[in-house]
């Protein structure tokens, strides 16, 4: 299956979601797709407050589906390959064509790399 969008955004973090929200006010509905495999979004700027004991970690966690702007399609998958010369990204299950691509995947925290922190 292959889909086409005016804008494809890789990453549903603060950057990807805020850009999708802004663009969704300017271009037609269903012209934008966000690709991200995660179920949850963590508002990391609040983590310093959690570390100080003034908030709970659960306060930083939201379901990504609830953050995707209206008229923007969320493709819950990982991008396996970007074919820039074809304006195409490949996921595990489909090829997605785009006119414009934004790459904003954020970072992956590796708590397990710090001894004792993963527990």
N, C-alpha and C positions, 0 to 999 in steps of 0.2 A: 504494500500500500504506500502511496506517495501523496503528501499534502503540500500545499504551497501557501506561504504567508508573506506579506510585505516585509514584516520584521520578525526575526527569530532571535530570542534572547536566551543564551545559555546561562542558567543560574537564577535561582529564585531567592537570592539573598536581598538585603536592603537595596543594593544597587539595581539589580535586575527588576525587582518588583516596583521600585519607585520610578524607574524609567518606563516600564510598561504602563503604569498609571498615568504618567504625563502624556505618553504617546496615544493612549486610548482616548484621550479627550480631543485629539487632533485628527486621527484617522479612523476609518470605519471599523465597526465592531467585527470581530473575528479575523482581523488582518494581522494580529500579533499573536505569537506563541512564545511561551516560556517553557524551556526544557530543563527539568530538574528531577532527580530520582527521590529526593528526600521527602519524608512525610511531614517533618516538622521544621520550623524556622526558629532559631534562637537569636534573640536580640542581645548581641554580645556586649554593647556598651553598658548594659545593666550589670554585667558580671562583676565589676569592681564593687558595686553596691552589695551584691550577693556575698562577695568575699568579706565585706565589712560587717556582715550579719544583719543588714538593714532590709534585705529582700530575700525571697526564696528563689532557688533555681527554677522552680516551676513557673514563676512569674515571667521568665524570659522565653518561655516555650509557647509557640502557637502553631496550630495546624496550617500548613502552607495553603491548603485549599481555601481557607478563610481569608487569606491575604491577597489572592489573585484578583486583580480588578475585573469588574464586569466587562464582558466583551473580549477578554483575553483568554486564549486556550492554554491550559496547563497540560503539558505532555510529561507524564510521570515516568521518565526513563532517563538513561544515561546516554550521552553522546559518545559514540565509539570512534567516529572519524568525521573530520571536516574536509570537504572537497571544495575549497574556495574557488577553484577555477570552473566549477560547475554550479556554484551557488547552492550547495547541498550539504546537509549534515545527515549522518547515518546514526541511527540508534540500534538497539538490539533487534527491533521489530519493523522498522520502517525507514524510508528515505524522506527527508523533509526539504523542500525547495524554499528559498528565500530570495528577496530582493536586497535586504540589508540584514547583516548579522552583527549581533552584539555579544561579546564574550565577557561574561561577568560571573565566573563560577565561584568566586570567593576562595576560601581555603578549607582544608580538612584538618581538623585538630587531631593530633595523635597523643591523647592523654597517656596511652600505654607506654609511650617512649620515656616517660618520667617515672622512675621506680616508685611504686606505692601510690601514685596519683590515680591510676585507673581504678583502684579499689575504692 
